[in-house]
Amino acid sequence: MMHGFIPQERYFPYLTWTEIQEMSDKENTVIIQPVGAIEQHGPHLPIIVDSAIAMGVLGKALAKLDQSIPAYALPCLYYGKSNEHWHFPGTITLTAQTLISVFMEMAESIYRSGFRKLVLLNAHGGQPQIMEIVARDLHQKYEDFSVFPFFAWRVPHIAKELFTPQELEYGIHAGDAETSILLSLLPEQVKMEKAVKEYPQGLPEDSLLSMEGKLPFAWLTKELTQSGVMGDATAATKEKGDRLLESVSNGWVQAIQDVYKFRQPKIS
């Protein structure tokens, strides 16, 4: 079961080199690199959370995607830039420089095989900026290469219907949303008896500055939380996770369709 959540027929490594060589319409075939992390997610969740979400959301989306649209998932890149969590045992982190090199070399391999559309589907909040840099540099180097640095949660979804305003603003790590979606994807790996409610502590009040707003400050997880949780994990349910997974995967179906139809803008 190397493909995990991904439909077998959509799993790129199951293809032979001759099948790849003989593919038609490679220029519009969508190649998707799921990206996660191996990092602490509190006492109740496994360290694979972000990678599981990337693969789970993508797998469900690809299962729904019209079969006429050529799209394939690469193996998940499990390690990411997680140094904000490195004070917690089990966290494995790459440097920004290493992660950039991995992305660049992976993408250039995809380009050499004849593909011209690459999606980076990232589910870890600590690295969108890295993928944006990589996407721009790749497109600058190969102007016929369209690269899409996407964050898993930025497609349309129903989170506002499921979670409180406090959770939506501050429940950014191992809280209600991530715990609920793990109850849907990997319920046997969730230890709800150890779930805690802990929101970020010591944030500036009456200030334009915030953790992840328009004027953010740099922070380390140990500065904001003792448990590693930022949110209310005790409120999580499988029912919320099922609904969230369904809506996010629907958003990803639309995103993949849009990438397939995308043509790089050019001034004629």
Backbone bond lengths (Angstrom), bond angles and torsions (degrees), N, CA, C in turn:
res aa  C-N    CA-C-N  psi(-1)  N-CA   C-N-CA  omega(-1)  CA-C   N-CA-C  phi
1 M - - - 1.460 - - 1.527 110.32 -
2 M 1.320 117.22 51.44 1.454 120.72 -179.45 1.525 111.98 -63.29
3 H 1.326 117.45 -25.95 1.458 121.11 -176.17 1.525 113.07 -78.88
4 G 1.341 117.68 -17.93 1.458 120.51 177.68 1.516 112.37 59.06
5 F 1.338 117.26 -122.45 1.459 122.22 -179.00 1.531 112.97 -75.13
6 I 1.330 118.07 -14.35 1.463 121.81 -173.79 1.526 110.49 -79.14
7 P 1.344 119.52 134.04 1.469 120.53 173.49 1.527 110.46 -56.81
8 Q 1.317 116.78 136.15 1.467 120.50 -174.22 1.526 112.51 -54.24
9 E 1.326 116.19 -41.30 1.462 119.64 -175.65 1.530 112.54 -72.17
10 R 1.338 117.11 -9.44 1.462 121.43 179.18 1.525 112.00 -106.99
11 Y 1.326 117.59 6.84 1.470 120.76 -174.60 1.529 108.94 -95.16
12 F 1.322 116.85 110.18 1.459 122.96 -172.70 1.529 113.87 -54.77
13 P 1.348 119.63 -42.65 1.468 119.14 -177.76 1.531 114.85 -65.74
14 Y 1.319 118.34 -12.84 1.462 119.89 177.48 1.528 112.19 -81.60
15 L 1.331 117.85 -8.60 1.461 121.29 177.36 1.529 110.37 -78.61
16 T 1.320 116.27 153.46 1.462 120.82 171.71 1.522 109.25 -90.67
17 W 1.316 116.14 164.25 1.467 118.01 -179.51 1.521 111.28 -66.43
18 T 1.333 116.42 -31.41 1.468 118.37 179.28 1.534 111.04 -71.50
19 E 1.324 117.38 -35.66 1.463 120.04 175.71 1.527 110.74 -63.51
20 I 1.320 115.72 -38.63 1.464 119.65 178.30 1.529 110.29 -68.65
21 Q 1.313 116.31 -42.12 1.464 120.23 179.58 1.534 111.61 -60.94
22 E 1.327 116.26 -37.12 1.468 120.48 -174.50 1.524 113.88 -90.80
23 M 1.319 117.98 1.48 1.463 120.73 -179.65 1.520 111.33 -59.55
24 S 1.315 115.93 139.61 1.458 120.75 172.89 1.529 109.42 -92.71
25 D 1.320 116.16 156.31 1.461 123.04 176.94 1.523 112.44 53.73
26 K 1.317 116.40 43.50 1.463 119.84 178.25 1.528 111.98 -61.92
27 E 1.300 116.75 -29.10 1.461 120.10 -176.96 1.525 112.27 -63.12
28 N 1.325 116.57 -27.92 1.464 120.28 -179.32 1.527 113.56 -108.29
29 T 1.328 117.00 -3.26 1.457 120.14 176.33 1.529 108.89 -65.33
30 V 1.319 116.05 133.68 1.463 121.25 -176.40 1.527 109.96 -94.73
31 I 1.303 116.14 115.90 1.466 121.78 175.58 1.528 107.59 -101.25
32 I 1.323 117.00 129.50 1.463 121.44 -173.26 1.529 110.09 -120.81
33 Q 1.320 114.97 123.43 1.463 121.60 176.42 1.520 109.58 -102.13
34 P 1.353 117.85 102.52 1.465 118.38 173.74 1.526 110.73 -70.69
35 V 1.323 115.86 138.80 1.464 121.43 -176.60 1.525 108.82 -132.21
36 G 1.307 116.16 128.25 1.459 120.24 179.13 1.509 111.49 -128.94
37 A 1.311 115.02 -136.16 1.467 122.13 179.20 1.520 107.73 -167.91
38 I 1.308 115.24 161.43 1.459 122.45 169.74 1.524 105.54 -120.12
39 E 1.343 115.84 99.61 1.462 120.36 -172.81 1.517 110.10 -154.50
40 Q 1.302 115.28 158.04 1.463 121.55 -177.98 1.526 111.39 -57.28
41 H 1.320 115.63 140.95 1.461 122.61 173.22 1.524 109.26 -136.31
42 G 1.325 115.24 52.58 1.450 119.71 177.52 1.514 112.88 76.60
43 P 1.343 117.09 -178.70 1.461 120.85 -177.52 1.519 114.21 -79.43
44 H 1.329 118.12 -7.13 1.462 121.29 -172.24 1.520 114.40 -110.60
45 L 1.333 117.98 -14.16 1.467 121.07 -177.05 1.524 110.88 -117.46
46 P 1.337 117.21 149.63 1.467 120.60 177.71 1.526 110.61 -72.85
47 I 1.307 116.00 162.32 1.460 120.54 -177.30 1.533 112.27 -75.90
48 I 1.314 117.86 -1.11 1.464 121.93 -178.91 1.525 113.32 -92.45
49 V 1.326 118.42 6.61 1.468 122.30 -170.64 1.524 113.66 -47.33
50 D 1.333 118.27 -56.57 1.460 120.42 -173.88 1.528 111.60 -62.89
51 S 1.314 116.82 -39.58 1.463 120.20 178.72 1.529 110.83 -67.02
52 A 1.323 116.39 -39.69 1.463 120.10 178.36 1.525 111.21 -63.52
53 I 1.331 116.23 -40.56 1.466 119.94 179.41 1.531 110.41 -65.91
54 A 1.325 117.39 -44.55 1.466 120.05 178.59 1.524 111.06 -57.82
55 M 1.327 116.60 -47.01 1.466 120.50 -177.97 1.523 111.67 -72.28
56 G 1.326 116.86 -39.10 1.457 120.17 -178.25 1.514 112.68 -66.71
57 V 1.322 116.14 -45.91 1.466 120.91 178.58 1.524 110.29 -63.75
58 L 1.332 116.71 -46.60 1.460 120.10 -179.30 1.525 111.65 -63.92
59 G 1.325 116.70 -43.04 1.455 119.65 -179.74 1.515 112.38 -60.37
60 K 1.326 116.60 -44.05 1.462 120.61 179.55 1.519 111.23 -65.98
61 A 1.340 116.16 -38.39 1.460 119.72 178.36 1.528 111.53 -66.05
62 L 1.311 117.18 -44.33 1.461 120.19 -179.12 1.531 111.61 -66.14
63 A 1.325 116.88 -31.01 1.468 119.93 177.07 1.526 111.41 -67.46
64 K 1.337 116.78 -28.12 1.467 121.55 179.86 1.531 112.64 -89.17
65 L 1.332 116.88 -21.23 1.460 121.80 -172.65 1.522 111.20 -63.74
66 D 1.316 116.20 139.43 1.467 121.81 176.80 1.526 109.90 -53.54
67 Q 1.310 116.47 130.45 1.465 121.41 -176.11 1.526 112.73 -62.95
68 S 1.325 117.26 -18.90 1.463 120.20 -179.06 1.527 112.16 -76.51
69 I 1.344 117.47 -12.77 1.456 121.23 179.84 1.522 109.14 -93.24
70 P 1.336 118.63 116.18 1.461 120.36 -179.58 1.526 111.13 -75.77
71 A 1.316 116.24 115.76 1.466 121.61 179.85 1.515 108.63 -149.44
72 Y 1.330 116.37 136.87 1.456 121.50 -176.28 1.530 110.87 -136.45
73 A 1.317 115.42 143.93 1.463 121.48 177.17 1.523 110.33 -97.86
74 L 1.309 115.99 132.96 1.459 121.97 169.86 1.530 108.81 -80.44
75 P 1.328 118.37 166.91 1.469 119.72 172.82 1.521 109.91 -60.80
76 C 1.311 116.49 147.47 1.457 120.32 -179.93 1.528 111.16 -64.18
77 L 1.326 115.49 139.56 1.459 120.23 168.79 1.522 106.39 -89.31
78 Y 1.322 115.91 100.07 1.461 120.87 -171.39 1.518 113.39 -74.59
79 Y 1.321 117.74 -33.05 1.460 120.05 -177.49 1.526 110.06 -91.22
80 G 1.322 116.58 137.84 1.450 120.98 177.63 1.510 110.81 -137.17
81 K 1.327 115.36 -164.87 1.464 121.33 177.63 1.526 107.13 -92.05
82 S 1.318 115.56 101.93 1.465 122.41 -173.65 1.518 112.37 -124.30
83 N 1.327 117.54 28.38 1.471 118.94 -172.55 1.523 113.32 -67.95
84 E 1.334 118.61 -15.24 1.472 118.60 174.57 1.528 111.56 -65.91
85 H 1.359 116.37 -19.97 1.469 121.25 -178.39 1.528 113.48 -105.57
86 W 1.320 118.39 7.17 1.472 117.96 -166.04 1.530 114.41 -73.64
87 H 1.313 117.77 -4.95 1.464 119.43 173.76 1.526 111.89 -78.45
88 F 1.323 117.20 -9.89 1.474 122.01 -179.82 1.524 109.33 -100.39
89 P 1.338 118.63 128.97 1.466 121.67 -178.40 1.529 111.71 -57.24
90 G 1.327 114.72 142.63 1.459 121.50 177.62 1.506 114.25 99.07
91 T 1.313 116.81 -21.62 1.467 119.95 178.90 1.523 109.90 -68.04
92 I 1.324 115.34 131.15 1.469 121.85 176.07 1.518 107.03 -117.65
93 T 1.312 117.51 126.44 1.459 119.79 -175.69 1.516 112.15 -131.44
94 L 1.325 114.79 143.99 1.453 122.66 168.98 1.524 107.98 -100.23
95 T 1.319 116.59 156.15 1.453 119.33 171.88 1.524 109.20 -75.57
96 A 1.317 116.01 161.82 1.459 119.94 176.42 1.526 110.52 -58.36
97 Q 1.319 117.37 -39.95 1.462 121.03 -178.63 1.523 111.35 -64.02
98 T 1.332 116.49 -42.15 1.466 119.93 179.01 1.519 110.81 -65.29
99 L 1.328 116.59 -44.87 1.458 119.92 -178.59 1.526 111.08 -63.61
100 I 1.318 117.23 -40.53 1.462 120.18 176.36 1.521 110.46 -60.14
101 S 1.322 117.31 -44.09 1.468 120.88 179.41 1.527 111.45 -62.30
102 V 1.331 117.00 -42.08 1.467 120.62 178.93 1.527 110.31 -61.53
103 F 1.326 116.35 -47.31 1.470 119.84 179.26 1.526 111.36 -61.02
104 M 1.303 116.95 -46.42 1.464 120.66 -177.01 1.525 111.20 -62.34
105 E 1.317 117.00 -44.44 1.456 119.79 -176.58 1.531 111.48 -72.91
106 M 1.335 117.25 -37.06 1.463 120.04 174.14 1.521 110.13 -61.37
107 A 1.331 116.27 -48.09 1.458 120.75 -176.43 1.527 111.87 -64.08
108 E 1.319 116.72 -39.91 1.463 118.92 178.92 1.524 111.65 -65.96
109 S 1.339 117.21 -30.85 1.463 120.15 174.39 1.521 110.97 -66.07
110 I 1.328 116.53 -41.74 1.463 120.96 176.99 1.522 110.30 -62.98
111 Y 1.317 116.68 -41.11 1.466 121.36 179.42 1.529 110.73 -63.09
112 R 1.333 116.82 -43.62 1.468 120.47 -179.53 1.521 111.53 -62.37
113 S 1.321 117.56 -26.42 1.466 120.98 178.78 1.524 112.24 -79.87
114 G 1.318 116.79 -3.55 1.456 120.05 174.32 1.515 115.34 104.47
115 F 1.325 117.81 -0.28 1.469 120.45 -179.24 1.521 109.85 -85.65
116 R 1.336 114.98 149.05 1.460 119.84 -175.35 1.533 113.01 -128.77
117 K 1.334 117.39 8.05 1.462 120.60 177.11 1.526 109.07 -134.94
118 L 1.327 115.56 119.02 1.457 121.19 -178.07 1.526 109.54 -129.51
119 V 1.314 115.92 125.40 1.456 122.52 175.90 1.528 108.95 -105.21
120 L 1.322 116.55 129.69 1.461 122.03 170.87 1.524 106.91 -100.09
121 L 1.336 117.30 106.58 1.460 122.50 -177.75 1.515 108.30 -98.40
122 N 1.313 115.63 97.87 1.462 121.66 -173.99 1.523 111.53 -102.24
123 A 1.341 116.83 135.39 1.459 121.26 178.82 1.526 113.13 -116.35
124 H 1.327 117.40 10.57 1.475 121.30 179.65 1.525 109.75 -112.53
125 G 1.334 116.63 123.73 1.448 121.72 -174.68 1.513 115.34 -67.13
126 G 1.327 118.48 -10.28 1.457 120.73 -176.12 1.508 115.34 -89.48
127 Q 1.362 118.18 4.93 1.466 117.13 -174.02 1.537 117.06 -140.96
128 P 1.338 121.02 12.74 1.471 118.79 176.80 1.525 113.17 -57.41
129 Q 1.339 117.02 -37.33 1.463 119.47 -177.28 1.528 111.39 -64.08
130 I 1.324 116.38 -35.00 1.467 120.14 178.57 1.513 109.94 -63.97
131 M 1.327 116.93 -43.04 1.458 119.93 -178.73 1.519 112.42 -68.83
132 E 1.324 116.82 -31.35 1.463 119.88 176.07 1.531 110.71 -66.23
133 I 1.325 116.71 -40.05 1.463 121.11 176.73 1.526 110.17 -63.32
134 V 1.327 116.64 -46.69 1.465 121.92 -179.52 1.522 111.08 -60.46
135 A 1.332 116.53 -45.63 1.463 120.49 -177.82 1.526 110.74 -60.75
136 R 1.340 116.41 -45.23 1.465 119.41 -179.84 1.525 111.29 -64.29
137 D 1.337 116.77 -43.53 1.465 119.99 -178.57 1.531 111.63 -65.25
138 L 1.320 116.67 -39.45 1.472 119.63 178.63 1.520 111.20 -65.39
139 H 1.326 116.48 -43.29 1.464 118.79 -179.10 1.525 111.38 -69.60
140 Q 1.332 116.53 -32.69 1.465 119.22 176.01 1.529 110.86 -66.28
141 K 1.336 116.25 -36.19 1.469 120.65 -178.64 1.524 111.48 -77.87
142 Y 1.337 116.37 -38.55 1.470 121.83 -179.44 1.533 107.38 -125.74
143 E 1.308 117.17 95.63 1.450 120.25 -170.41 1.530 113.39 -68.46
144 D 1.326 117.43 -16.47 1.467 120.12 176.32 1.535 111.99 -94.44
145 F 1.333 116.75 11.92 1.460 122.11 -179.36 1.528 107.88 -106.30
146 S 1.332 116.91 115.09 1.466 122.06 177.71 1.519 108.75 -95.36
147 V 1.322 116.97 120.53 1.462 122.55 -176.05 1.529 108.38 -123.04
148 F 1.321 115.60 134.17 1.456 121.76 -171.90 1.529 110.41 -121.16
149 P 1.335 119.07 105.14 1.471 121.81 -179.18 1.529 110.58 -87.13
150 F 1.317 116.81 86.49 1.462 122.46 -173.00 1.527 111.85 -99.08
151 F 1.340 115.29 144.23 1.466 122.10 172.54 1.521 107.29 -102.55
152 A 1.320 117.03 133.94 1.465 122.15 -171.45 1.519 113.31 -53.66
153 W 1.346 117.18 -34.54 1.461 121.13 -171.85 1.526 113.29 -90.81
154 R 1.325 118.64 2.22 1.464 119.62 -175.33 1.528 113.53 -92.04
155 V 1.309 118.17 -0.85 1.467 119.91 171.62 1.531 108.38 -78.99
156 P 1.340 118.35 162.81 1.470 119.68 177.35 1.532 111.48 -59.65
157 H 1.341 116.38 138.54 1.458 121.42 176.85 1.526 109.56 -158.24
158 I 1.332 115.68 178.14 1.466 120.13 -171.87 1.525 112.82 -107.57
159 A 1.319 118.06 26.56 1.468 120.03 -176.97 1.528 112.23 -56.21
160 K 1.326 117.81 -35.49 1.464 120.06 -178.61 1.523 112.39 -64.01
161 E 1.336 116.71 -23.58 1.464 120.79 177.88 1.526 112.27 -81.51
162 L 1.323 116.48 -18.04 1.464 120.89 -170.53 1.521 114.54 -106.85
163 F 1.340 117.70 -26.30 1.459 120.47 -170.44 1.527 111.46 -125.33
164 T 1.318 115.87 154.70 1.457 121.75 -177.80 1.529 110.25 -71.55
165 P 1.349 117.92 158.57 1.461 119.72 175.86 1.527 112.77 -57.34
166 Q 1.333 117.35 -38.31 1.464 120.19 177.83 1.522 110.74 -62.38
167 E 1.322 116.59 -42.15 1.462 120.57 -179.97 1.525 110.91 -67.17
168 L 1.318 116.94 -40.45 1.462 120.64 -179.57 1.529 111.24 -63.29
169 E 1.340 116.85 -33.46 1.463 119.84 -178.60 1.519 113.09 -86.30
170 Y 1.329 116.45 -41.92 1.467 119.54 -171.79 1.534 114.46 -113.04
171 G 1.325 118.50 -11.69 1.461 120.53 -178.00 1.511 111.97 -84.30
172 I 1.326 115.45 63.78 1.463 120.25 -169.51 1.523 113.83 -92.44
173 H 1.339 117.51 -6.72 1.467 117.16 -175.42 1.523 110.72 -153.07
174 A 1.326 116.01 115.23 1.468 122.76 175.32 1.523 112.59 63.84
175 G 1.331 116.87 23.02 1.456 121.34 179.35 1.507 112.82 -91.39
176 D 1.311 116.34 -147.91 1.458 122.08 -175.01 1.523 112.17 -60.96
177 A 1.324 117.66 -48.08 1.467 120.77 -175.04 1.520 112.08 -64.90
178 E 1.332 117.19 -52.85 1.470 119.03 -177.45 1.525 111.38 -66.43
179 T 1.317 116.76 -37.12 1.467 118.84 179.22 1.518 110.22 -67.68
180 S 1.326 117.46 -41.92 1.467 120.67 179.05 1.523 111.41 -62.19
181 I 1.321 116.87 -44.13 1.462 118.72 -177.93 1.532 111.46 -70.02
182 L 1.342 117.10 -30.36 1.476 119.09 174.26 1.524 110.74 -70.80
183 L 1.332 118.19 -32.15 1.463 120.28 174.35 1.520 110.68 -63.64
184 S 1.318 117.18 -26.12 1.461 121.36 176.29 1.523 111.72 -82.59
185 L 1.323 117.09 -41.10 1.465 121.22 -174.54 1.527 113.66 -85.64
186 L 1.332 116.44 -47.82 1.473 121.82 -174.36 1.529 109.66 -134.99
187 P 1.323 118.19 62.68 1.465 119.86 -173.16 1.520 114.28 -59.43
188 E 1.334 116.82 -30.88 1.461 119.36 -177.69 1.524 112.22 -72.13
189 Q 1.334 116.83 -12.19 1.468 120.39 -179.67 1.524 112.94 -99.85
190 V 1.319 117.35 2.00 1.465 121.13 -178.97 1.532 109.85 -100.14
191 K 1.321 116.81 128.56 1.470 122.17 -179.17 1.529 108.73 -106.97
192 M 1.336 115.52 80.03 1.467 119.56 -174.74 1.529 112.77 -62.18
193 E 1.329 117.96 -24.60 1.466 119.78 178.61 1.535 111.67 -66.96
194 K 1.338 117.20 -15.27 1.457 121.57 178.62 1.530 112.71 -105.86
195 A 1.330 116.77 3.64 1.466 120.62 -178.74 1.522 110.62 -65.21
196 V 1.327 115.80 144.41 1.465 121.39 -179.88 1.527 109.96 -131.56
197 K 1.308 114.10 163.47 1.458 122.02 172.96 1.516 107.81 -114.23
198 E 1.316 117.17 114.00 1.460 121.15 178.41 1.528 109.22 -150.46
199 Y 1.302 116.09 116.06 1.452 120.57 177.46 1.530 109.66 -94.76
200 P 1.338 117.57 158.47 1.471 119.84 -179.40 1.522 111.91 -54.15
201 Q 1.316 114.90 135.84 1.458 120.98 -176.62 1.533 110.94 -105.98
202 G 1.334 115.48 150.98 1.462 121.33 173.02 1.518 115.29 75.38
203 L 1.332 117.89 19.75 1.461 119.55 -179.69 1.527 110.33 -71.27
204 P 1.333 117.39 148.51 1.471 119.74 179.84 1.526 110.98 -64.44
205 E 1.327 116.18 137.63 1.460 121.48 -179.80 1.527 110.09 -102.10
206 D 1.343 115.53 149.16 1.468 121.23 179.40 1.520 110.71 50.23
207 S 1.321 115.18 48.94 1.466 121.19 -174.91 1.522 110.21 -136.31
208 L 1.323 116.24 150.85 1.456 120.94 173.15 1.528 111.55 -73.77
209 L 1.331 116.79 -14.78 1.459 121.27 -175.92 1.521 111.02 -83.87
210 S 1.334 116.40 143.94 1.464 121.15 179.51 1.519 109.72 -154.68
211 M 1.336 116.08 173.44 1.466 120.31 -179.01 1.517 111.79 -63.97
212 E 1.344 116.71 -48.43 1.460 120.30 -171.23 1.525 112.56 -136.48
213 G 1.330 117.60 24.86 1.450 120.45 -179.74 1.522 112.25 -88.23
214 K 1.325 115.81 -156.26 1.456 120.66 -178.28 1.520 111.92 -70.78
215 L 1.331 116.94 -26.43 1.468 121.94 178.42 1.529 108.41 -124.87
216 P 1.331 117.17 76.55 1.472 120.07 -174.64 1.522 112.91 -84.34
217 F 1.328 114.75 159.04 1.454 120.54 170.63 1.532 108.82 -115.06
218 A 1.330 116.47 152.76 1.460 120.30 178.15 1.528 109.48 -72.53
219 W 1.328 116.55 140.17 1.460 120.03 -179.37 1.515 110.54 -145.79
220 L 1.321 114.91 158.97 1.454 123.55 172.15 1.524 107.32 -115.54
221 T 1.308 116.65 145.80 1.461 120.96 -174.58 1.521 112.25 -57.82
222 K 1.327 117.65 -39.27 1.472 120.94 -177.05 1.526 112.50 -64.42
223 E 1.343 117.17 -17.97 1.455 121.22 179.21 1.527 112.51 -79.54
224 L 1.340 115.95 -18.40 1.464 120.75 -172.17 1.514 114.18 -113.72
225 T 1.328 117.92 -19.96 1.458 120.91 -173.94 1.525 110.87 -152.88
226 Q 1.323 116.68 141.39 1.459 121.22 176.90 1.522 111.67 -84.58
227 S 1.334 116.35 -35.23 1.465 120.86 -174.66 1.520 113.32 -85.78
228 G 1.334 117.14 -15.52 1.457 120.99 -172.33 1.517 112.71 89.95
229 V 1.339 116.20 -4.40 1.466 121.94 179.36 1.520 109.31 -97.18
230 M 1.323 116.02 136.83 1.459 121.39 169.40 1.521 107.15 -126.10
231 G 1.334 115.57 92.04 1.453 121.65 -175.92 1.512 110.59 145.25
232 D 1.326 115.70 -174.43 1.470 121.31 -178.85 1.519 110.02 -109.76
233 A 1.338 115.83 88.90 1.461 120.38 179.84 1.526 112.21 -69.28
234 T 1.325 117.21 -22.16 1.466 120.20 -176.87 1.526 111.76 -69.48
235 A 1.325 117.41 -18.22 1.468 121.45 -178.30 1.527 112.50 -87.57
236 A 1.317 117.64 -3.64 1.465 121.05 -174.04 1.523 112.07 -70.06
237 T 1.335 115.38 146.26 1.471 122.06 174.25 1.524 109.62 -142.05
238 K 1.304 115.61 154.66 1.464 120.54 176.42 1.523 110.86 -64.55
239 E 1.320 117.28 -35.81 1.463 120.30 -179.16 1.529 110.59 -61.05
240 K 1.337 116.71 -44.05 1.458 119.43 176.11 1.531 110.62 -63.93
241 G 1.326 116.32 -40.17 1.455 119.93 179.35 1.514 112.43 -63.35
242 D 1.327 117.52 -41.34 1.465 121.33 178.45 1.527 110.58 -61.44
243 R 1.333 116.30 -44.44 1.466 120.60 -178.51 1.525 111.10 -67.83
244 L 1.337 116.05 -41.07 1.456 119.84 179.22 1.525 111.10 -65.08
245 L 1.323 117.20 -45.47 1.460 121.37 179.30 1.519 111.13 -60.60
246 E 1.318 116.24 -41.47 1.464 120.09 179.27 1.530 110.95 -62.03
247 S 1.332 116.77 -45.24 1.462 119.47 -176.62 1.528 112.02 -71.60
248 V 1.333 117.33 -41.58 1.465 119.51 179.12 1.532 110.42 -64.81
249 S 1.318 117.44 -41.00 1.466 119.61 179.29 1.524 111.07 -66.25
250 N 1.326 117.76 -34.03 1.465 119.81 174.75 1.526 110.77 -63.13
251 G 1.324 115.80 -40.53 1.455 119.44 176.30 1.515 112.07 -61.47
252 W 1.327 115.59 -36.58 1.459 119.33 179.56 1.518 112.82 -72.64
253 V 1.311 117.78 -30.21 1.468 119.73 173.12 1.527 109.28 -58.58
254 Q 1.330 116.20 -46.78 1.461 120.68 179.49 1.527 111.02 -63.88
255 A 1.331 116.89 -41.08 1.464 120.03 -179.40 1.534 111.07 -62.89
256 I 1.321 117.25 -43.45 1.470 120.57 179.70 1.520 110.48 -65.67
257 Q 1.323 117.43 -40.66 1.463 120.95 176.59 1.526 110.53 -60.03
258 D 1.341 116.42 -42.64 1.455 120.21 -179.46 1.531 111.96 -66.64
259 V 1.323 116.84 -37.21 1.470 120.16 176.26 1.526 109.95 -64.61
260 Y 1.314 116.87 -42.05 1.473 120.69 179.27 1.530 111.09 -59.66
261 K 1.323 117.22 -39.06 1.470 121.65 -177.84 1.535 112.22 -84.08
262 F 1.324 117.32 -12.14 1.459 122.01 -172.65 1.524 111.95 -64.81
263 R 1.329 115.07 138.67 1.463 122.22 170.88 1.519 107.78 -126.17
264 Q 1.319 117.23 127.47 1.461 121.05 -176.64 1.516 110.37 -58.47
265 P 1.333 118.31 127.02 1.466 120.19 -179.81 1.527 111.69 -60.80
266 K 1.332 114.69 138.81 1.466 120.20 176.28 1.516 109.13 -144.58
267 I 1.303 115.95 138.31 1.462 120.17 175.68 1.525 108.47 -82.05
268 S 1.326 116.40 122.82 1.463 120.23 -177.37 1.522 111.37 -86.49
